[in-house]
Amino acid sequence: MTNDYGINLADFKQSDSDTGSADFQIALMTQRIKHLTEHMKDHKKDFASRRGLLRLVARRRKLLDYLKSKSEERYESVLKALDLRK
């Protein structure tokens, strides 16, 4: 199930019914962040969406920090798979 942003969410699931793992949540947030970033390119004065985007980025950063503290290997694999900077 690859979307327009090249993210296959099934790759980040720990099991078939997984929707709550940090890996999956980070992938889902990255998908939403990319969508909102494209939206902001067309609608520069949409400050409500800008605020939502900034909150989403901060939430993803917190989850990435949590994942790094729990499992360095999973953290590195998520960064590489989603093409994120540290």
Number of C-alpha atoms within 10 A of each C-alpha: 8 10 9 9 11 10 17 17 18 15 15 22 18 14 10 7 7 13 16 11 14 20 23 19 20 26 23 17 16 19 20 16 19 14 14 17 15 11 14 16 10 9 12 10 10 12 11 8 16 17 11 13 20 13 13 18 17 12 15 20 14 13 18 22 14 14 20 14 10 11 10 13 11 16 20 15 13 21 17 12 13 15 9 10 6 10
